């Protein structure tokens, strides 16, 4: 059996960005759609087929622009706005091509300024609102994560480890004002990080892997990097060559150049096959997981007691429980969740609140998630 390089493309999917100082950025949805239509075109997808004759895939890391007070770059603010746009325009093709819907998160700073990075995890709890609303209002619980600006500290790392099986935030060895990855792992191998010292291997639950800039002012993926991925696969059996870019740029030609170089390098490694893979799929196949195993959740409300059961082991210590009040408020419930057997939990809900919907979600190490929502009359 041949060694294999998994080629994974991650799209930080943020919608338009109106930056007066950068004409390269696409300022409205019309421009973004025109650029993205090129990437959904069948001829583009099949231009460079992998070793098995498969077409190019994309991991769409959808971002929600909420939790901010100002909007200096004309972002499309509001829950679900970006993902809803893509599902409306391209949902059928996302499914057809085997693309993956992942989650990208820009943590709001205390200032609330929409184009300012936050390096302090305590500056906001907006992530709870976003995921809870995704569960209840869209029945979506992503399994793969990328940090905004690849900015991560120990608190974020512990939170990601708690909730997400897969993480594409490693950008080693880059160092910039907001983040220092210079002492991170620079090979093309997934690893289970230490939850606190996440730039080294440890006993974390999630798999983290390196994902580098396709082309930015900080870094451009090179032939040398691609050769490194093929060499690692030849020596270790497999590797994940992962790059990222943004949907507010017209990047069709950049991707073509990258895939052309991959195709050329592959000729020098006849013992190594290469395969397009979605982000979760790449990690699962690299570590030898069984993608076919499913996950099913059941939730029953008996009085004020919510009882949850899963069909198999989940990644999380307990499922994510979200509630929607009759006034529209949506929040996560963590306090009081009790594990009563291997795959069963219960929680007593506060009877003083009038609830409209209860949402329960979980995922496993094989990239499967399930959601069950209870509508309350």
Secondary structure, 3 states (H helix, E strand, C coil): CCEEEEEEEEEEECCCCCCCCCCCCCCCHHHHHHHHHHHHCHHHHCCCCCCCCCCCCCEEEEECECCCCCCCCCCCCECCHHHHHHHHHHHHHHHHHCCEEEEEECCCCCCCCCCCCCCCHHHCCHHHHHHHHHHHHHCCCCCEEEEHHHCCCHHHHHHHHHHCCEEEEECCCCEECCEECCCCCCCCCCECECCCCCCCECCCCCEEEECEECECCCCECCHHHHHHHHHHHHHHCEEEEEEEEECCCCCHHHHHHHHHHHHHHHCCCCCEEEEECCHHHHHHHHHCCCCCCCCCEEEEEECCEEEEEECCCCCCCCCEEEEEECCCCEEEECCCCEEEECCEEEEECCCCCCEEEEEEEEECCCCCEEEEEEECC
